[in-house]
Amino acid sequence: MSRTSFLFRTLLFHWRTNLAVCLGVIVGTAVIGGALIVGDSVRGSLRDMTLARLAGVDMALTGPRLIGEHLAADLHPTTGPILSTAAPAILLPGSLEKREPGKPTVLTRAGRASINGLDLFAWLLIVNGGHRQEIDDTGVVLSSRLARDLEAGAGDEVVVLVELPADIPRDALLGKRDVTSIEIALRVSKVLDEGAPGDRFGLRPDQQMPLNAFMSLKLLQDRLGLAGHTPTPRDPRSVPARVNTILRFSHAEGSGSDPQAVARTLDANLRKAWQLDDIHARIVPNEKFGYLSLESDRMILDRPVADAARRVAEREKRETSPVLAYIANEISLVGATIDETSDKPSYSRYSIVAGLDPADLAPIPFDPADLASKRLSPFGPFMYQSPETPAPLGEGAIEQPGGGGEIILNDWLAEDLRAKIGDQVRLTYHIVGSHGELPEEERRFVVRGIVKLEGTVADDRGLIPEVRGITDVNSFDEWEAPFEMKKVTPRDDEYWKAHRATPKAFVTLKTAQHLWQSRYGDLTSFRFAPTWRAMARLPTTVGRESLDEARQEFARDLLQELRPDDLGLAFQPVKAQGLAAASGSTNFGGLFIGFSFFLIVSAMILIGLLFRLGIERRAAGVGLLLATGFSPGQVAALLLGEGAIVVALGGLAGAAAAVAYAALIVHGLKTWWIGAIGTRFLELHVDPDSVVTGAAIAAVAALAAIWFGVRRLWKLPPRGLLAGVTQPSDLAGERGRRARRSAGIAHSPASLSAVLT
C-alpha cells in the first residue's frame, strides 16, 4: 500500500474526528472571511453611493458667489477636451409645497430641498442617465423621496419656494435682513424611481436620500433675476447670465489623471477666462474728474480684490485714492437741541461720510481765481472755505469709546448745523453685530475744516458706488434700507435731489476703516487715474478714449493679478474626495474581525482540541507505526498531511460559508441593527481577495493548532504510545512509580534484618 493510499484510508477511517475538525475550520473561515467581506461591503457601498450621488460629476466649482454662465463655455477652448463636458448650474436650498387646486391652502410641505437648475447637457447626464430627452421648461422633476414627502405624482401642481440671491451680503450694513423667497408654480413632469439616475444627486455627502427638485436652468434664472441683460438706454450696464455652480463631467470612472493636477489646470484656465463681472466688480469711468473707480456690486470691495488693485496700481505707477464711505444716521452739533418741528433744524440725517487718504484732504484754501492752477490731481486737494490754511486732518482718539478724531464738513452741512471750525459734531451710525443686528453707536468729531461744495472735488458723486435701491432713487422715501428710517429734514431732501449721495463730511481713511470696516473688506471703491495723467499732470479734461484704454488695461492686469481661490472660486475634485472618503482610513474588515475575535479564537482552540483528541484516540496506532519502522518525522508528516486535507476541505466550504455569513450580517445591519449604521444603503460586495485571505488566515491558524498537537507525540516512545500514554507527564509518573517500587523491594531485606535483630 502506498503512503497516499494509506493517508486517504486513515482519513476515511477516522472520519468522525476529521469531520469535527473540518467543521471548526469552516467556522473559522466563515467568521474571518465574512468579516473581511462585510468590510468590503461597507467600502463598496460607500463607493457606490458616492458615484450615484455625483452622477458622473468629477469636478465642481460652487459656492455662495454668483459667476457668469459663460465661464462653462469659455473654459472649453482654453482647455481642449479636458473641459468638453462642463455645464453651468444653479444649486440652491429651498422648499416645495403642494397646495389645494385654486386655493392657497397648503396640503403638504417639504423643507430642506435641493433646487437644481440644469442646462440641457447636465439634465441629460444627471436626470436622464445619458438618454436624450428635452428639458421641460415648464415642469419640475422630483426625486423619489421628495415625491413621497409631498405625496405628489406626475401631473400634480407644486410650488417651489427658493431664496433670492443677494448681491450685498445679508450681514453687511445695506444687506437685506429679511430672507426674500419667490414662489414658482410648476407641474410635476416626472418622478424619479428610487435608485434611478439623479435620485441621489448631490455634491455633498449624505447617507439620507436627498430631496431633489430638477428644473430648467433658464427658467430658474428668469425667476431669480439672474438671466442677465444687454445694455439699454435706461440701463447701460451689460450684465451676464449668472450661475453659482460649474459641473465638470467625466465619461469614465477614472481618467488616470491626478485629480489635484486636473483641478489646478481648471483653476488656471478659469483665471484666463473670467471677467470682472464674475467677481462682482466693475470699473466706472468718471469723465467729470478724469479718473476711474473700481467698485463692487456687493458695495464693499472684497479684500483680495482691493489688495490686488493696490499692487497693480503701484506696479503701473498710477495715482490712486482708496475710499470707504458710510451712512451716518444723524450728524448734529454737540450741545444743540434736536427739534424735528423746527423750520431750521440743527441736524442732518442719512448723510454720507467718506474716508479718504489724508493727501486728498490736503489743506489748500479755496480761491476760485486760482482753481485751475491748484488742480493737480483728479482726487484733490480740497478747496477750503476759510482763508486760513487749517492743520492736517488727524485721527484723534478713535481708539477710545466715543472718540472719533477730526472731520471736514462741506459748506452745505456746515450751514445746516451752524458749525464752524473747532466745534464738535456728533455722529450716530449703525454697526453690524455678530448676528446681523444693527445697534447704533455714537462718536464725536472736531471740525477741522469746511470745504466748498460747488465746483470742487468735494462735489463728486463718484465717491459712492452705485447701490440699487439707495443711490438710484429720487428721494429718501424710496430708499430700500434694511433699517427703520427717521424723518429727514427738507434740506436733506433738497440736497439729495441736487447732489444725490455726494458725501457731506470727510474723515481720514484710517478713521473710517477703524470704525466701519466689515469682515468682507475695508474699501467701498478704489479710484485710479490714467497713467499719462499722473506723468504729465494735464488739466481736468480727459478724453473718453484714454479712460477706456486705462479701464481695459487695469481690468486685464487686475484679473491676472488675482487668483480665483482668493475669492473662494476653485474647482474641487468632488469625485476623488468622495471616493477617498469612502475608502477612508478605517479598516472595516479589521474592525469586524475585532468584533468577531472571540468567536475566531474559540474556533481555533476548538480545532486544536478536536485534533488533539483524535490523536489521543489514535495513540496506539501511532505507536504501532513507530514500532514497525516509521520514523517520528514520517508519522508527523502523515498526520499533518491528513490535517492539511481536512483544513483544505474546510477552507473551501468555509469560503462559501463566509459569503453566506457576510450576507447575513449585511442583512442584519440593514434591518435588525439599523440604528448602528443609520442607513439601508448597504449592499453585499464580495471581493475574491478577501475570501482567499480569510481562508488562508483560518488555514494557517488551524494548521498551527494541528502542529502543536502533533509535536507532543514526538516526546513519547513507541512503548508508551502502545500502552495508551498520550502525555509526557503520564510517562514520567509511571517511571516514578516503578522507581519507588524497585527501591521498596531493594530495601525490604534490610528492613526485615533490622527488625529481626
C-alpha positions in Angstrom: 0.0 0.0 0.0 1.4 3.4 -0.9 1.6 6.2 1.6 -1.0 8.2 -0.4 -3.5 5.3 -0.2 -2.7 4.8 3.4 -3.2 8.5 4.1 -6.7 8.5 2.5 -7.7 5.3 4.2 -6.8 6.6 7.6 -8.6 9.9 6.7 -11.8 7.9 6.0 -11.4 5.6 8.9 -11.2 8.5 11.4 -14.0 10.5 9.6 -15.8 11.5 12.7 -12.8 13.2 14.2 -11.9 14.8 10.9 -15.4 16.0 10.3 -15.3 17.8 13.6 -12.0 19.4 12.7 -13.4 20.3 9.3 -16.4 22.0 10.9 -14.2 24.0 13.1 -12.2 25.2 10.1 -15.4 26.1 8.3 -16.5 28.2 11.3 -13.1 30.0 11.5 -13.0 30.6 7.7 -16.6 31.8 7.7 -16.1 34.2 10.5 -12.8 35.6 9.3 -13.7 35.8 5.6 -17.2 37.0 6.4 -15.8 39.9 8.5 -13.5 40.9 5.6 -16.4 40.7 3.2 -18.5 42.9 5.4 -15.7 45.4 5.5 -15.5 45.3 1.7 -19.3 45.7 1.6 -19.1 48.9 3.7 -16.4 50.4 1.5 -18.1 49.2 -1.7 -21.5 50.6 -0.7 -20.0 53.9 0.2 -18.2 54.0 -3.2 -21.5 53.1 -5.0 -23.3 55.8 -3.1 -20.6 58.3 -4.0 -20.8 57.5 -7.7 -24.6 57.5 -7.7 -24.6 60.8 -5.8 -22.3 62.6 -8.2 -23.9 61.2 -11.3 -20.8 61.5 -13.4 -19.6 64.8 -11.9 -15.9 64.6 -11.1 -15.1 68.4 -10.6 -17.3 71.2 -9.3 -16.9 74.9 -8.8 -19.6 76.0 -6.4 -20.2 78.4 -3.6 -22.3 81.4 -2.5 -20.7 83.7 -5.1 -22.6 84.1 -8.4 -20.4 83.8 -11.5 -21.0 84.2 -15.2 -22.7 81.4 -17.0 -20.3 82.0 -19.9 -17.4 80.6 -18.0 -18.5 77.0 -18.6 -18.4 77.6 -22.4 -15.4 79.9 -22.3 -13.3 77.4 -20.5 -13.6 74.8 -23.3 -11.4 76.4 -25.9 -8.7 77.1 -23.4 -8.5 73.6 -22.1 -9.2 71.4 -25.1 -11.1 68.1 -24.4 -10.5 68.3 -20.7 -13.5 70.5 -20.2 -15.6 69.5 -23.2 -18.2 68.4 -20.7 -18.5 71.4 -18.5 -22.0 72.6 -17.7 -23.4 75.6 -15.7 -26.0 75.1 -13.0 -27.7 76.7 -10.1 -27.9 74.7 -6.9 -29.8 76.3 -4.1 -31.7 75.2 -1.0 -35.4 75.7 -0.9 -38.7 74.0 -0.2 -41.8 72.8 -2.0 -45.4 72.9 -1.3 -48.4 71.0 -2.7 -51.5 73.2 -2.4 -55.1 72.6 -2.9 -56.0 73.4 -6.6 -57.0 77.0 -7.0 -56.5 77.8 -3.3 -53.6 78.9 -1.1 -54.2 76.1 1.3 -51.0 74.0 1.8 -51.7 70.3 1.7 -48.1 69.0 2.2 -44.8 70.7 2.5 -41.2 69.5 2.2 -38.4 71.7 3.6 -34.6 71.5 3.1 -35.0 70.5 -0.5 -32.3 70.9 -3.1 -33.4 73.1 -6.1 -31.3 72.2 -9.1 -31.4 74.3 -12.2 -29.7 72.4 -15.0 -28.9 73.1 -18.7 -29.6 70.5 -21.4 -26.2 68.8 -21.1 -26.3 68.4 -17.3 -30.0 67.4 -17.5 -29.0 64.7 -20.0 -26.4 63.1 -17.7 -27.9 63.7 -14.2 -31.6 63.2 -14.7 -31.9 61.1 -17.8 -28.8 58.9 -17.2 -27.4 59.7 -20.7 -30.7 59.1 -22.5 -31.6 62.1 -24.7 -34.7 63.9 -23.6 -35.6 67.6 -24.0 -35.9 69.7 -20.8 -39.4 70.6 -19.8 -39.2 74.4 -19.4 -42.5 74.5 -17.5 -42.2 71.4 -15.3 -40.2 70.0 -12.4 -38.8 66.5 -11.9 -38.9 65.2 -8.3 -36.7 62.6 -6.6 -38.5 59.6 -5.1 -38.2 60.7 -1.5 -39.4 64.3 -2.3 -42.4 62.9 -4.1 -43.3 60.7 -1.2 -42.9 63.6 1.3 -45.1 65.8 -0.9 -47.5 63.0 -1.8 -47.2 64.2 -5.3 -47.1 62.4 -8.6 -46.7 63.2 -12.3 -49.2 65.9 -13.4 -49.6 67.4 -10.0 -49.1 71.1 -9.4 -46.4 72.1 -6.8 -44.9 75.4 -5.7 -41.2 75.8 -5.5 -40.0 78.3 -2.9 -36.4 79.4 -3.3 -34.5 82.2 -1.7 -33.5 85.2 -3.9 -29.7 85.5 -4.0 -28.4 88.9 -2.6 -25.6 90.9 -4.2 -24.9 92.6 -0.9 -24.2 90.2 1.9 -27.1 90.0 4.4 -24.7 90.8 7.3 -23.5 94.0 5.7 -24.9 97.4 6.5 -27.2 97.6 3.5 -27.8 93.9 3.2 -31.4 92.8 3.4 -32.1 91.2 6.7 -35.3 89.6 5.7 -34.9 86.5 3.6 -36.9 87.1 0.4 -38.2 84.0 -1.3 -40.0 83.7 -4.6 -42.7 81.2 -5.5 -42.5 79.2 -8.7 -45.7 77.3 -9.6 -44.8 74.2 -11.7 -46.3 71.0 -12.9 -44.6 67.7 -11.9 -43.5 66.3 -15.2 -41.8 63.2 -13.8 -41.0 61.3 -10.5 -37.7 59.5 -10.5 -37.7 55.9 -9.5 -35.8 55.0 -6.3 -32.2 54.5 -7.2 -32.6 55.9 -10.7 -30.1 58.4 -12.1 -30.4 61.7 -10.3 -32.4 60.3 -7.4 -29.4 60.6 -5.1 -27.7 63.6 -6.8 -25.8 66.0 -4.6 -22.3 67.4 -4.3 -22.2 67.0 -0.5 -22.1 63.5 1.1 -25.2 62.4 2.9 -26.4 59.0 3.8 -30.0 60.0 3.6 -31.9 60.2 0.4 -31.9 63.9 -0.8 -35.0 65.9 -1.6 -34.1 66.8 -5.2 -36.1 69.0 -7.5 -34.8 69.4 -11.0 -35.9 72.2 -13.3 -34.7 74.2 -16.3 -31.7 76.5 -15.7 -33.2 79.1 -18.0 -36.5 79.1 -16.1 -34.8 79.3 -12.7 -32.5 82.2 -13.9 -35.6 84.1 -15.2 -37.4 83.8 -11.9 -34.4 84.7 -9.8 -33.4 87.7 -11.9 -30.2 86.1 -13.0 -30.8 85.8 -16.7 -28.7 88.9 -17.5 -29.4 91.6 -20.0 -27.7 93.6 -22.7 -27.2 97.4 -22.3 -30.2 99.6 -22.8 -30.6 103.4 -22.8 -32.2 103.1 -19.3 -29.5 100.7 -18.0 -26.3 101.0 -20.0 -24.6 98.2 -18.0 -24.2 94.7 -19.6 -25.0 92.0 -17.0 -24.2 88.4 -17.9 -26.4 85.5 -17.0 -25.3 84.2 -13.7 -25.0 80.8 -12.0 -23.4 79.6 -8.8 -22.0 76.2 -10.0 -20.0 74.8 -12.9 -20.0 71.0 -13.1 -17.4 69.0 -15.0 -18.4 65.5 -16.1 -16.2 62.6 -16.9 -17.3 59.7 -19.1 -15.3 57.1 -17.2 -14.9 56.3 -13.5 -11.3 57.4 -13.6 -9.3 59.1 -16.3 -5.9 58.1 -14.9 -5.0 61.8 -14.2 -4.1 63.2 -10.9 -7.4 64.9 -9.6 -5.5 67.6 -7.9 -3.4 68.3 -11.0 -6.6 68.5 -13.1 -8.2 70.8 -10.5 -5.2 73.1 -10.7 -5.4 73.1 -14.5 -9.0 74.0 -14.4 -8.3 76.9 -11.9 -5.6 78.2 -14.2 -8.0 78.1 -17.2 -10.6 79.8 -15.1 -8.2 82.6 -14.4 -7.7 83.1 -18.1 -11.4 83.1 -18.9 -13.0 85.1 -16.1 -14.1 88.8 -16.3 -14.7 91.5 -13.7 -18.4 90.7 -13.8 -17.6 87.2 -12.5 -16.2 88.7 -9.3 -19.0 91.3 -9.0 -16.6 94.1 -9.8 -16.7 96.9 -12.3 -14.6 99.8 -13.4 -16.6 103.0 -13.7 -15.1 106.0 -15.7 -15.6 109.4 -14.2 -15.4 111.9 -17.1 -16.1 114.9 -14.9 -12.9 114.5 -12.8 -10.9 112.3 -15.2 -10.4 109.1 -13.2 -11.8 105.6 -13.0 -13.3 103.8 -10.0 -13.1 100.1 -9.1 -16.4 99.2 -7.4 -18.3 96.1 -6.4 -21.9 95.0 -6.7 -21.5 93.9 -3.1 -21.0 97.5 -2.0 -17.7 96.5 -0.2 -14.7 95.6 -2.3 -13.6 92.1 -1.4 -10.3 92.4 0.4 -8.3 90.3 -2.1 -9.7 92.5 -4.9 -8.6 95.7 -3.2 -5.2 94.3 -2.3 -4.7 93.2 -5.9 -5.8 96.6 -7.2 -3.2 98.3 -5.0 -0.4 96.1 -6.3 -1.4 96.7 -9.9 -1.6 100.4 -9.4 1.7 100.5 -7.7 3.4 98.5 -10.4 1.9 100.7 -13.1 2.7 103.8 -11.1 -0.8 105.1 -11.1 -2.2 107.8 -8.9 -4.8 106.3 -6.6 -7.3 107.2 -4.0 -9.0 104.4 -1.9 -12.4 105.3 -0.4 -14.5 103.9 2.4 -18.0 105.5 2.5 -20.6 105.0 5.2 -24.1 106.2 6.1 -24.4 108.4 9.2 -27.9 108.2 10.7 -27.6 111.6 12.1 -25.0 114.4 12.3 -25.6 117.2 14.8 -23.7 119.9 16.6 -22.7 118.9 20.1 -24.8 121.0 22.5 -27.5 121.8 20.0 -31.1 120.7 20.7 -32.7 118.3 18.2 -36.1 119.7 17.3 -37.8 117.9 14.5 -40.5 120.6 14.3 -38.2 123.5 13.8 -38.1 125.2 10.4 -34.3 125.2 10.6 -33.3 122.0 12.4 -29.7 121.8 13.5 -29.1 118.3 12.3 -28.8 116.2 9.2 -30.0 112.6 8.7 -28.7 109.9 6.4 -25.7 111.8 5.2 -22.7 110.0 3.6 -19.4 110.3 5.3 -16.3 109.4 3.1 -13.0 108.2 4.4 -10.2 109.4 2.2 -6.4 109.4 2.1 -5.1 112.4 4.1 -3.2 113.6 0.9 -6.6 114.0 -0.8 -7.8 116.1 2.1 -4.7 118.3 1.9 -5.5 121.8 3.3 -5.4 124.3 0.4 -7.6 127.4 0.8 -10.3 127.9 -1.8 -9.6 130.6 -4.4 -11.9 130.4 -7.5 -9.5 132.5 -9.5 -6.6 130.1 -8.8 -8.6 126.9 -9.1 -7.2 125.6 -12.4 -3.6 126.0 -11.2 -4.3 124.2 -8.0 -6.0 121.2 -9.6 -3.0 118.9 -9.8 -4.9 115.6 -9.2 -8.4 114.3 -10.0 -8.8 113.4 -6.3 -7.8 116.6 -4.6 -6.7 118.7 -2.9 -9.9 120.1 -1.3 -10.6 123.8 -1.6 -11.4 125.1 1.9 -13.7 127.9 2.6 -11.6 129.5 5.2 -8.8 131.9 4.0 -6.6 130.4 6.7 -4.9 127.0 6.0 -6.1 124.5 8.6 -3.8 122.0 10.2 -3.6 118.5 8.7 -6.6 116.3 9.5 -5.9 113.8 12.3 -7.4 110.6 13.6 -7.6 111.8 17.2 -8.8 109.4 19.9 -10.5 106.9 17.6 -9.3 104.0 19.8 -11.3 105.4 22.8 -15.0 104.9 23.2 -16.8 107.9 21.8 -13.7 109.4 20.3 -13.7 110.0 16.6 -10.9 112.4 15.7 -11.3 115.2 13.3 -13.8 115.8 10.4 -14.3 118.0 7.4 -17.8 119.3 6.6 -18.9 120.7 3.2 -20.4 124.1 3.3 -23.9 122.8 2.9 -23.8 120.7 6.0 -21.9 123.4 8.0 -24.7 125.8 7.2 -27.3 123.3 8.3 -25.5 122.6 11.6 -24.4 126.2 12.0 -21.0 124.8 12.7 -17.6 126.4 12.5 -14.0 125.2 12.7 -13.2 123.9 16.2 -16.8 122.9 17.0 -17.7 119.3 17.9 -20.2 117.3 16.0 -21.9 114.1 16.9 -22.2 111.2 14.5 -24.6 108.3 15.1 -24.5 105.3 12.8 -25.4 101.7 12.7 -22.8 98.9 13.2 -23.3 95.3 12.1 -23.5 93.0 15.1 -22.2 89.4 15.2 -25.7 88.1 14.3 -26.5 90.7 11.7 -28.3 93.1 14.1 -27.8 96.8 13.7 -27.2 98.6 17.0 -26.5 102.3 16.9 -23.2 103.9 18.1 -22.2 107.5 18.6 -18.9 109.3 18.0 -17.8 112.9 18.4 -15.5 114.7 16.0 -13.8 118.1 15.9 -14.5 120.2 12.8 -11.1 120.8 11.3 -12.2 122.4 8.1 -15.2 123.4 5.9 -14.8 122.7 2.2 -16.6 124.4 -0.7 -19.0 122.1 -2.4 -19.8 123.6 -5.8 -17.1 123.2 -8.4 -14.7 121.2 -6.4 -13.7 117.6 -5.9 -15.9 117.5 -2.9 -18.9 117.6 -5.3 -18.1 114.1 -6.7 -20.9 111.6 -6.8 -18.4 109.0 -7.9 -17.1 108.8 -4.4 -20.0 106.5 -3.7 -20.5 103.2 -5.6 -23.9 102.6 -7.1 -26.2 100.7 -4.7 -29.6 99.8 -6.2 -32.4 100.9 -4.0 -30.3 103.6 -2.4 -28.2 105.7 -4.8 -30.5 105.4 -7.8 -33.7 106.6 -6.2 -35.1 110.2 -6.3 -35.8 110.7 -2.6 -35.3 109.3 0.8 -38.8 107.9 0.8 -37.8 105.5 -1.9 -34.8 104.1 0.0 -34.8 100.3 0.3 -32.9 100.4 3.6 -32.8 97.4 5.9 -33.3 99.6 9.0 -36.1 101.8 10.2 -35.6 105.3 8.9 -36.5 108.5 10.8 -37.9 111.7 9.3 -35.4 113.7 7.3 -35.3 117.5 7.0 -36.4 119.4 4.0 -32.8 120.4 3.5 -31.8 116.8 3.4 -34.3 116.1 0.6 -33.2 119.2 -1.2 -29.5 118.1 -1.0 -30.4 114.6 -2.3 -32.3 115.9 -5.3 -29.3 118.2 -6.2 -26.3 116.0 -5.3 -27.7 112.5 -4.5 -25.2 110.5 -2.4 -22.4 113.0 -2.6 -20.7 112.9 0.8 -21.4 115.8 3.2 -18.5 115.0 5.5 -15.0 113.5 5.3 -12.6 111.8 7.7 -9.3 110.1 7.2 -9.3 106.6 5.6 -7.7 105.2 8.8 -10.5 106.6 10.9 -13.2 105.2 8.6 -11.6 101.8 8.4 -11.3 101.6 12.2 -15.0 102.5 12.7 -16.8 100.9 9.7 -14.8 98.1 8.0 -16.6 94.8 7.6 -15.3 91.2 7.5 -15.5 91.4 3.7 -13.3 94.4 3.2 -12.4 97.9 4.2 -13.0 99.9 0.9 -16.1 100.8 -1.0 -14.2 101.9 -4.1 -10.6 102.2 -5.4 -10.1 105.2 -7.6 -7.2 105.4 -10.0 -6.1 107.8 -12.7 -4.8 107.1 -16.3 -1.0 106.7 -16.2 -0.5 109.5 -18.7 -2.3 111.9 -16.4 -0.1 111.0 -13.4 3.0 111.5 -15.6 2.1 114.7 -17.5 -0.1 116.5 -14.9 -2.6 117.5 -17.5 -5.7 119.6 -16.8 -9.1 118.2 -15.8 -10.5 117.4 -19.2 -9.8 113.8 -20.2 -10.9 112.1 -23.4 -13.2 109.2 -23.2 -10.8 107.0 -25.3 -8.0 107.4 -22.8 -10.3 106.4 -19.9 -11.4 103.4 -21.9 -7.8 102.4 -22.5 -7.0 102.8 -18.9 -10.0 100.8 -17.9 -9.2 97.9 -20.2 -5.5 97.8 -19.2 -6.3 97.9 -15.5 -9.0 95.3 -15.8 -6.7 92.9 -17.6 -3.9 93.4 -15.2 -6.2 93.1 -12.2 -7.6 89.8 -13.4 -4.1 88.4 -14.0 -3.0 89.5 -10.5 -6.0 87.9 -8.8 -6.2 84.2 -8.0 -9.7 82.5 -8.2 -9.1 80.7 -4.9 -8.5 84.1 -3.2 -12.3 84.6 -3.7 -13.3 81.1 -3.0 -13.5 80.2 -6.6 -11.7 76.9 -7.0 -12.6 73.6 -8.7 -12.9 70.8 -6.2 -12.2 67.1 -7.2 -15.5 66.0 -5.7 -15.4 62.5 -7.1 -11.8 61.9 -5.9 -12.7 63.3 -2.5 -15.8 61.2 -2.2 -14.1 58.0 -3.2 -11.2 58.8 -0.8 -13.7 59.3 2.0 -15.5 56.1 1.0 -12.2 54.2 1.3 -11.3 56.1 4.5 -8.6 55.3 6.9 -10.7 52.9 8.9 -10.1 49.2 8.1 -13.7 48.0 8.3 -12.6 44.4 7.7 -10.2 44.5 10.7 -12.9 46.2 12.7 -15.4 43.4 12.1 -12.7 40.8 12.7 -12.1 42.5 16.1 -15.8 42.2 16.8 -15.6 38.5 16.0 -12.3 37.9 17.7 -13.7 35.8 20.5 -15.5 33.6 18.0 -12.4 33.2 15.9 -10.2 32.3 18.8 -12.8 29.9 20.1 -12.9 28.2 16.7 -9.1 27.8 16.6 -9.0 26.4 20.1 -11.7 24.0 19.2 -9.8 22.9 16.1 -6.7 22.2 18.2 -8.7 20.3 20.9 -10.5 18.2 18.4 -7.4 17.3 16.5 -5.6 16.6 19.7 -8.5 14.4 20.9 -8.3 12.5 17.6 -4.6 11.9 18.1 -5.0 10.7 21.6 -7.6 8.2 20.5 -5.1 7.1 17.8 -2.1 6.9 20.2 -1.8 3.1 20.0 -1.9 3.3 16.2 0.8 5.9 16.1 2.9 3.8 18.5 2.4 0.8 16.2 3.6 2.8 13.2 6.7 3.9 15.1 7.3 0.3 16.3 7.1 -1.1 12.8 9.8 1.2 11.4 8.2 4.6 10.7 10.3 7.5 11.8 8.8 10.2 14.0 9.2 12.6 11.1 7.3 10.3 8.7 4.5 9.8 11.2 4.3 13.6 11.8 4.2 14.2 8.1 1.4 11.7 7.7 -0.7 13.3 10.5 0.0 16.8 9.2 -0.9 15.8 5.6 -4.2 14.3 6.9 -4.8 17.6 8.8 -4.0 19.7 5.7 -6.5 17.8 3.6 -9.1 18.4 6.3 -8.2 22.1 6.5 -8.3 22.4 2.7 -11.8 20.9 2.6 -12.9 23.1 5.5 -11.5 26.1 3.8 -13.3 25.5 0.6 -16.6 25.0 2.4 -15.8 27.9 4.7 -15.3 30.3 1.7 -18.9 29.7 0.7 -20.0 29.9 4.3 -18.1 33.3 4.6 -20.2 34.8 1.8 -23.4 33.5 3.5 -22.2 34.8 6.8 -21.4 38.2 5.4 -24.8 38.3 3.6 -26.5 37.6 6.9 -24.5 40.3 8.7 -25.3 42.9 6.0 -28.9 42.0 6.1 -28.9 42.4 9.9 -27.2 45.8 9.6 -29.9 46.9 7.2 -32.8 45.6 9.3 -32.3 44.4 12.8 -29.4 46.7 13.7 -30.3 49.7 11.5 -29.6 52.0 14.4 -26.0 51.0 14.3 -25.3 52.5 10.8 -28.4 54.7 10.3 -28.8 53.8 6.6 -30.2 51.0 4.5 -27.9 51.7 1.6 -25.6 48.8 2.3 -25.1 46.1 -0.3 -23.1 42.9 -0.3 -19.7 43.3 -2.2 -17.7 40.1 -2.5 -14.0 40.6 -3.2 -12.3 37.3 -4.1 -9.1 38.5 -2.4 -11.0 38.8 0.9 -12.4 35.3 0.6 -8.9 33.9 -0.1 -7.4 35.9 2.7 -10.0 34.7 5.2 -9.5 31.1 4.1 -5.7 31.5 4.3 -5.8 33.0 7.8 -8.1 30.3 9.0 -5.9 27.6 7.4 -2.7 28.9 8.9 -4.3 29.1 12.3 -5.8 25.6 12.0 -2.5 24.1 10.8 -0.7 25.8 13.7 -3.1 24.2 16.2 -2.7 20.8 14.5 1.1 21.2 14.6 1.2 21.9 18.3 -1.0 18.8 18.8 1.3 16.5 16.7 4.6 17.7 18.1 3.6 16.4 21.6 3.8 12.9 20.3 7.5 13.2 19.3 8.5 13.1 23.0 6.7 9.8 23.7 8.4 6.4 23.0 6.6 3.8 21.0 6.1 1.6 24.0 4.4 4.4 25.9 2.1 5.1 22.9 1.3 1.4 22.6 0.4 1.5 26.3 -2.0 4.4 25.7 0.2 7.1 27.2 -0.5 10.4 25.4 1.1 12.9 27.8 4.8 13.0 28.8 3.7 13.6 32.3 1.9 10.3 32.3 5.1 8.5 31.3 7.1 10.4 33.9 4.6 9.4 36.6 4.8 5.7 35.5 8.5 5.8 35.7 8.4 7.4 39.2 6.1 4.7 40.4 8.4 2.0 39.0 11.4 3.5 40.7 9.6 3.7 44.0 8.5 0.0 43.7 12.1 -1.0 42.9 13.5 0.9 45.8 11.0 -0.6 48.1 11.8 -4.1 47.0 15.5 -3.4 47.4 15.2 -2.0 50.9 12.8 -4.8 52.1 15.6 -7.3 53.2 17.5 -4.6 55.1 14.4 -3.6 56.9 13.5 -7.2 57.7 17.0 -7.8 59.1 16.8 -4.7 61.2 13.5 -5.9 62.7 14.8 -9.4 63.4 17.9 -8.2 65.2 
